[in-house]
Amino acid sequence: MLPYVDGVHLTGDGSRWLGEYYAKAYRSVLIDGLPWRPLAPRSITREGAVVTVEFDVPVPPLVLDEVLVTNPGNYGFEFTDTSGAPPAIAAVALVGPATVQLTLAAEPVGGNQRVRYAATGTPGVWGGPTTGARGNLRDSDATVSRHGYALHNWAVHFDEPVE
């Protein structure tokens, strides 16, 4: 979600924006004395062809944002297993203020079932909010930096087992 000049190095605005995120976390923990956690999965469960991902959400509800970050497909979510042909994700939905539901095209049969997020980019394409490995999941934090940057809390990249 930050702008890059070459897929590796942040632009000047990107560096300022990242600094604003550091300042936001610093203030929360060291000045306000509040705990800080990123927007990250708390649990991942499956029943049949439905996978439910519960998140720790700093400022509910969750949002699937296609304005600031282009959709790489399934909002950045992937399902894998050891079958060699895991079922595709048929739908991604927000079903609560901290819950994402993935509906698979079929019930999975392979072992080592995992959900990945913002993990796969296009080979040879630079990273950033419109290219590369990315996802669309963020919270509803309305904080704006002193430079005018929106400081939503974006979901971390992850590759986690289904319980």
C-alpha positions in Angstrom: 0.0 0.0 0.0 3.0 2.3 0.1 4.4 3.7 -3.1 7.7 2.4 -4.5 10.1 3.9 -7.0 11.4 0.6 -8.3 9.6 -2.2 -6.4 12.2 -2.2 -3.6 12.8 1.4 -2.5 10.1 3.6 -1.2 9.4 7.0 -2.9 10.0 10.1 -0.8 6.3 10.2 0.0 6.4 6.4 0.8 9.2 7.0 3.3 7.3 9.8 5.0 4.1 7.7 5.1 6.0 4.8 6.7 7.5 7.2 9.3 3.9 8.3 10.1 3.0 4.7 10.8 6.0 4.3 13.1 5.0 7.5 14.9 1.4 6.2 15.3 2.6 2.9 16.9 5.2 4.7 19.0 2.5 7.1 20.4 0.1 4.3 21.1 2.6 2.2 23.1 5.1 4.6 24.7 3.0 7.8 25.2 -0.6 6.5 25.6 0.4 3.3 27.3 -1.8 1.1 25.1 -1.0 -2.2 23.7 -0.4 -2.4 19.9 -1.1 -5.3 17.6 -1.2 -5.4 13.9 -4.2 -6.4 11.9 -3.3 -10.1 11.8 -5.1 -13.5 11.9 -6.1 -14.8 15.3 -7.6 -18.1 14.2 -8.3 -19.9 10.9 -10.9 -22.7 10.9 -12.7 -24.8 8.3 -16.0 -26.5 8.1 -16.7 -28.2 4.8 -15.9 -25.8 2.0 -16.0 -22.7 4.2 -12.8 -21.3 5.8 -13.3 -18.7 8.5 -10.5 -16.3 9.4 -10.8 -14.3 12.7 -8.6 -11.2 12.9 -7.2 -9.0 15.7 -8.6 -5.7 14.4 -7.2 -2.5 15.9 -10.3 -0.4 14.7 -13.2 -2.5 13.6 -14.9 -3.1 11.2 -12.7 -4.7 8.5 -12.8 -3.2 5.0 -11.9 -4.7 1.6 -10.4 -1.6 0.0 -10.2 -1.6 -3.8 -9.6 2.1 -4.0 -6.2 2.4 -2.4 -5.0 -1.0 -3.5 -6.0 -2.8 -6.7 -7.5 -6.3 -6.2 -4.9 -9.0 -7.1 -7.7 -11.6 -7.1 -9.7 -12.8 -4.0 -8.5 -9.7 -2.3 -5.1 -11.3 -1.8 -6.3 -14.5 -0.1 -5.1 -18.0 -1.3 -5.9 -21.5 -0.1 -3.3 -24.3 -0.4 -3.0 -27.9 0.6 -0.8 -30.9 -0.4 -3.3 -32.4 -2.9 -1.5 -30.8 -5.8 -4.8 -29.2 -6.9 -6.4 -27.4 -3.9 -9.9 -26.0 -4.5 -10.1 -22.5 -5.8 -11.6 -19.7 -3.7 -15.1 -19.1 -5.0 -15.9 -16.1 -2.8 -14.4 -13.8 -0.2 -16.8 -12.1 2.2 -16.7 -10.0 5.4 -19.1 -11.7 7.8 -18.5 -9.7 10.9 -16.4 -6.7 12.2 -13.4 -9.0 12.6 -14.2 -12.0 10.4 -13.4 -12.9 6.8 -15.1 -16.0 5.2 -13.5 -17.8 2.3 -15.9 -20.1 0.4 -14.0 -22.8 -1.6 -15.2 -24.3 -4.9 -15.1 -27.7 -3.2 -14.3 -29.3 0.1 -10.5 -29.8 0.3 -9.0 -33.3 0.5 -5.3 -32.6 0.9 -3.4 -32.3 4.1 -1.4 -29.3 5.4 -4.2 -26.9 4.6 -3.1 -23.2 4.7 -4.4 -19.7 4.1 -2.0 -17.3 2.6 -2.5 -13.5 2.3 -0.7 -11.0 0.1 1.9 -13.7 -0.6 2.0 -14.1 -4.4 2.9 -11.4 -6.9 3.5 -11.5 -10.6 7.0 -12.5 -11.6 9.0 -9.6 -13.0 6.5 -7.0 -11.7 7.5 -4.5 -9.0 5.7 -4.4 -5.7 3.3 -1.6 -4.7 -0.4 -0.8 -4.2 -1.2 -1.7 -7.8 1.3 -4.5 -8.6 3.2 -7.3 -6.8 2.1 -9.3 -3.8 -0.6 -7.3 -2.0 -4.1 -7.6 -0.4 -7.1 -5.3 0.2 -7.9 -6.0 3.8 -7.6 -3.1 6.3 -9.4 -1.8 9.3 -11.5 1.4 9.7 -8.9 3.6 11.5 -9.7 7.1 10.3 -6.4 8.6 11.5 -4.8 11.0 9.0 -1.1 12.0 9.3 0.1 15.5 9.5 1.1 15.2 5.9 -2.4 14.1 4.9 -1.7 10.3 4.5 -4.5 7.9 5.5 -3.1 5.7 8.3 -5.4 2.7 8.1 -4.1 -0.5 9.6 -3.5 -3.0 6.7 -3.4 -6.7 7.3 0.0 -8.2 7.5 1.2 -10.7 4.9 0.8 -14.3 6.3 0.9 -18.0 5.5 -0.9 -19.8 8.4 -2.3 -23.3 8.9 -6.0 -24.0 9.0 -6.9 -25.4 12.5 
